[in-house]
Amino acid sequence: MEERNRKWEIIFVISLTLVLIGLVVVCIYFYKMYTSGNEYDDLKNKVTTSQITYTGNPSDNDSPDAPLDNIAPDTVKKNNGINFTELWKINKDLYAWIKVPNTMIDYPIAQYLGDDDTYYLQHNMYKESAFAGCIYTEKANRQDFSDRNTVLYGHNMLNGSMFRDLHNFQEKSFFDNNPYIYVYTPERTLTYEIFSAYAYDDRHLLSSFNYEDDNVWKEYLDYAKKPVNSVVGYNSRKVDVTTSDRIITLSTCLGSSGSLRYLVQGVLIKDEPAE
């Protein structure tokens, strides 16, 4: 009997140890999920002299929370105060900057020049292993945003960082009041007007469609403007998007589903030299 009790004590101790280890692993995981990405806050202070500013008086409501749907894109400061020279001292893979007003999306954009296109899924702008990774594009897209569809990827982080705030566009009021995406490069300032936000499957967008084929491109745009099969519904804006246009696609995960993505898409409406 004593030997049997001894065995049960050993089993209990082993089981308890495994449970505690599991709890520690889970706690570490969620801690990293909630804290990863915070390093970008310091980066903004180092390489930007200002946040997006407006030089005009776009509406009668001067509140910083006023809807942005009446803000003309030409009132936006053209270079957003980004010092790309300082940015490149950190990492030469950082080639542009994205800003979506009224969200936390205010980050550099990376493109890894090595063999692994998904490198920045698990590495931050310092090339350190990190849950939050980095906002990035793949080499299939040119860095001057001249492709018909430029796809940017970012994690759906629990702490609200990276592309988490894309899900704000699921709310119609937010979608209606926040129509613009801004992309800054050393030479250009690009303004996109958001025309659609919806859930899509996890196919690789850049290799699943022949964007050089005008018929394929038109069919793709027709669906993107009215994605009726979106599992969470969709929001769209009446914007003229044709086969001669260039668009940007921001892609992130949809909840815990590994087979769905949430896409926010905008059409280029202004391309001007940076000041």
C-alpha positions as CSV (number, residue, x, y, z in Angstrom):
1,M,0.0,0.0,0.0
2,E,2.8,2.4,0.9
3,E,4.5,1.7,-2.5
4,R,1.2,2.4,-4.3
5,N,0.8,5.7,-2.5
6,R,4.3,6.6,-3.3
7,K,3.6,6.0,-7.0
8,W,0.5,8.3,-6.9
9,E,2.5,11.0,-5.1
10,I,5.1,10.8,-7.9
11,I,2.4,11.0,-10.6
12,F,0.7,13.9,-8.8
13,V,4.0,15.8,-8.5
14,I,4.8,15.2,-12.2
15,S,1.3,16.2,-13.3
16,L,1.4,19.4,-11.2
17,T,4.8,20.2,-12.6
18,L,3.5,19.8,-16.1
19,V,0.5,22.0,-15.4
20,L,2.7,24.7,-13.9
21,I,5.1,24.6,-16.8
22,G,2.1,24.9,-19.2
23,L,0.8,27.9,-17.3
24,V,4.2,29.6,-17.4
25,V,4.4,28.9,-21.2
26,V,0.9,30.4,-21.7
27,C,1.7,33.4,-19.5
28,I,4.9,34.0,-21.4
29,Y,3.1,33.7,-24.7
30,F,0.4,36.2,-23.8
31,Y,2.9,38.5,-22.3
32,K,4.8,38.6,-25.5
33,M,1.6,39.0,-27.5
34,Y,0.6,42.0,-25.4
35,T,4.1,43.7,-25.3
36,S,5.5,42.8,-28.7
37,G,5.3,45.8,-31.0
38,N,5.8,48.5,-28.3
39,E,9.4,49.1,-29.5
40,Y,7.9,50.9,-32.5
41,D,6.7,53.7,-30.2
42,D,10.3,54.6,-29.5
43,L,11.1,54.4,-33.2
44,K,8.6,57.1,-34.0
45,N,10.2,59.5,-31.6
46,K,13.6,58.8,-33.2
47,V,12.8,59.1,-36.9
48,T,9.8,61.5,-37.1
49,T,9.7,65.1,-36.3
50,S,5.9,65.2,-36.4
51,Q,2.8,63.1,-36.7
52,I,0.4,63.6,-39.6
53,T,-0.7,67.2,-39.6
54,Y,-3.4,69.2,-41.4
55,T,-2.7,72.6,-42.8
56,G,-6.3,73.5,-43.6
57,N,-9.6,73.7,-41.7
58,P,-11.5,70.7,-43.2
59,S,-14.6,70.9,-41.1
60,D,-16.5,73.1,-38.7
61,N,-15.6,70.7,-35.9
62,D,-12.1,71.4,-34.7
63,S,-12.0,68.4,-32.3
64,P,-9.2,65.9,-32.9
65,D,-11.8,63.2,-33.0
66,A,-13.8,64.9,-35.8
67,P,-14.6,62.6,-38.7
68,L,-12.0,62.7,-41.5
69,D,-14.3,62.1,-44.4
70,N,-14.2,65.8,-45.3
71,I,-10.4,66.2,-45.0
72,A,-8.9,66.9,-48.4
73,P,-5.8,64.8,-49.1
74,D,-3.8,67.9,-50.2
75,T,-4.0,69.3,-46.7
76,V,-1.7,66.5,-45.4
77,K,1.9,67.3,-44.7
78,K,3.6,65.6,-47.6
79,N,6.6,63.9,-45.9
80,N,5.1,63.5,-42.4
81,G,8.4,64.5,-40.9
82,I,10.1,61.1,-41.4
83,N,13.8,61.1,-41.4
84,F,14.6,58.1,-43.7
85,T,18.4,58.6,-43.2
86,E,17.9,57.8,-39.5
87,L,15.5,55.0,-40.4
88,W,18.1,53.3,-42.6
89,K,20.7,53.4,-39.8
90,I,18.4,51.0,-38.0
91,N,17.6,48.7,-41.0
92,K,18.1,49.3,-44.7
93,D,15.1,47.0,-45.4
94,L,12.8,49.8,-44.1
95,Y,11.8,51.6,-47.3
96,A,8.5,53.3,-46.6
97,W,6.1,54.4,-43.9
98,I,2.3,53.8,-43.6
99,K,-0.1,55.9,-41.6
100,V,-3.9,55.3,-41.2
101,P,-5.5,58.2,-39.3
102,N,-7.4,57.4,-36.1
103,T,-5.7,54.0,-35.7
104,M,-2.4,52.8,-34.2
105,I,-1.2,52.0,-37.7
106,D,1.8,54.3,-37.9
107,Y,4.8,52.1,-38.9
108,P,7.7,51.6,-41.2
109,I,7.3,49.2,-44.1
110,A,10.0,46.5,-44.6
111,Q,10.9,44.3,-47.5
112,Y,13.4,41.5,-46.8
113,L,16.0,41.2,-49.6
114,G,17.0,37.6,-48.6
115,D,15.3,34.4,-49.7
116,D,12.6,34.3,-47.1
117,D,9.7,36.6,-48.1
118,T,8.0,36.0,-44.7
119,Y,11.0,36.9,-42.7
120,Y,9.3,39.9,-41.1
121,L,6.4,37.9,-39.9
122,Q,8.6,36.9,-36.9
123,H,11.2,39.7,-36.9
124,N,10.9,43.4,-36.0
125,M,12.6,46.3,-37.6
126,Y,15.8,45.6,-35.7
127,K,15.8,42.1,-37.2
128,E,15.2,40.7,-33.8
129,S,12.9,37.7,-33.3
130,A,9.5,39.2,-32.2
131,F,5.9,38.1,-32.1
132,A,4.7,41.4,-33.7
133,G,7.1,41.2,-36.6
134,C,7.0,44.1,-38.9
135,I,4.6,45.6,-41.5
136,Y,6.1,44.3,-44.8
137,T,5.7,43.6,-48.5
138,E,7.1,40.8,-50.6
139,K,9.6,41.0,-53.4
140,A,6.8,40.4,-55.9
141,N,5.9,44.0,-55.2
142,R,8.1,46.9,-56.3
143,Q,9.1,49.3,-53.6
144,D,7.8,52.3,-55.5
145,F,4.2,51.1,-55.2
146,S,3.8,51.1,-59.0
147,D,2.2,47.6,-59.1
148,R,-1.5,47.3,-59.8
149,N,-1.9,45.7,-56.3
150,T,0.6,46.3,-53.5
151,V,-0.1,43.9,-50.6
152,L,1.0,44.8,-47.1
153,Y,1.0,42.2,-44.3
154,G,0.8,42.8,-40.6
155,H,-0.2,40.8,-37.5
156,N,-3.5,41.1,-35.7
157,M,-1.9,41.8,-32.2
158,L,-3.9,41.5,-29.0
159,N,-2.4,44.7,-27.7
160,G,-3.8,46.7,-30.6
161,S,-0.5,47.1,-32.4
162,M,0.5,46.4,-36.0
163,F,-2.6,45.7,-38.2
164,R,-5.1,45.0,-35.3
165,D,-6.9,48.3,-36.0
166,L,-7.8,47.2,-39.5
167,H,-10.7,45.5,-37.8
168,N,-12.1,48.9,-36.8
169,F,-13.2,49.1,-40.5
170,Q,-15.7,46.4,-39.8
171,E,-17.8,49.1,-38.1
172,K,-19.7,51.1,-40.8
173,S,-19.4,54.4,-38.9
174,F,-15.6,54.1,-38.6
175,F,-15.3,53.0,-42.2
176,D,-17.4,56.0,-43.4
177,N,-15.5,58.5,-41.3
178,N,-11.9,57.3,-42.1
179,P,-11.4,57.1,-45.8
180,Y,-7.6,57.6,-46.3
181,I,-4.4,55.7,-46.1
182,Y,-1.1,57.5,-46.4
183,V,2.2,56.0,-47.6
184,Y,5.5,57.9,-47.4
185,T,8.7,57.1,-49.3
186,P,11.8,59.2,-49.4
187,E,10.7,60.6,-52.8
188,R,6.9,60.4,-52.8
189,T,3.8,60.8,-50.7
190,L,0.9,58.5,-51.8
191,T,-2.7,59.0,-50.7
192,Y,-5.1,56.2,-51.1
193,E,-8.9,56.3,-50.7
194,I,-10.3,53.3,-49.0
195,F,-13.0,51.7,-51.1
196,S,-13.6,48.3,-49.5
197,A,-13.0,46.3,-46.3
198,Y,-14.0,42.6,-46.0
199,A,-13.0,39.1,-45.0
200,Y,-11.3,36.9,-47.6
201,D,-9.7,33.5,-47.7
202,D,-6.0,33.0,-47.1
203,R,-4.9,32.5,-50.7
204,H,-1.7,34.3,-51.7
205,L,-3.0,37.4,-53.5
206,L,0.0,38.1,-55.5
207,S,0.3,34.7,-57.0
208,S,-3.4,33.8,-57.3
209,F,-4.3,36.4,-60.0
210,N,-2.6,37.4,-63.2
211,Y,-2.8,41.2,-62.7
212,E,-1.2,41.8,-66.0
213,D,-4.4,40.5,-67.7
214,D,-6.9,43.3,-67.9
215,N,-9.8,40.9,-67.8
216,V,-8.6,39.2,-64.7
217,W,-7.8,42.6,-63.1
218,K,-11.2,43.9,-63.9
219,E,-12.9,40.8,-62.5
220,Y,-10.8,41.1,-59.3
221,L,-11.7,44.8,-58.9
222,D,-15.4,44.1,-59.5
223,Y,-15.4,41.6,-56.6
224,A,-13.2,43.8,-54.3
225,K,-15.7,46.7,-54.7
226,K,-18.6,44.4,-53.8
227,P,-17.3,41.3,-51.9
228,V,-20.7,39.8,-51.2
229,N,-19.2,36.5,-50.0
230,S,-17.4,38.1,-47.0
231,V,-18.2,36.0,-43.9
232,V,-18.3,39.1,-41.6
233,G,-20.1,41.3,-44.1
234,Y,-18.3,44.2,-45.9
235,N,-18.1,47.9,-46.1
236,S,-17.6,49.8,-49.3
237,R,-17.4,53.3,-50.6
238,K,-18.6,54.6,-54.0
239,V,-15.2,55.3,-55.5
240,D,-14.3,55.1,-59.1
241,V,-11.8,52.2,-59.4
242,T,-10.8,51.1,-62.9
243,T,-8.2,48.8,-64.5
244,S,-6.0,51.8,-65.0
245,D,-5.7,52.4,-61.2
246,R,-3.3,51.2,-58.6
247,I,-4.5,49.9,-55.3
248,I,-3.1,49.0,-51.9
249,T,-4.2,46.0,-49.9
250,L,-3.7,45.8,-46.1
251,S,-4.0,42.2,-44.9
252,T,-4.2,40.7,-41.4
253,C,-5.7,37.7,-39.7
254,L,-9.4,37.4,-38.9
255,G,-9.7,36.4,-35.2
256,S,-8.3,33.0,-34.5
257,S,-9.1,31.6,-37.9
258,G,-6.0,30.4,-39.8
259,S,-7.9,30.3,-43.1
260,L,-9.4,33.8,-43.3
261,R,-7.9,37.3,-43.7
262,Y,-9.3,40.7,-43.2
263,L,-8.5,43.1,-46.1
264,V,-8.7,46.9,-46.3
265,Q,-8.2,48.2,-49.8
266,G,-7.6,51.7,-51.1
267,V,-7.1,53.2,-54.5
268,L,-4.3,55.6,-55.3
269,I,-5.8,59.1,-55.7
270,K,-2.7,61.3,-55.3
271,D,1.0,60.7,-56.0
272,E,3.2,63.7,-55.3
273,P,6.8,64.5,-54.5
274,A,7.7,64.6,-50.8
275,E,8.6,68.0,-49.4
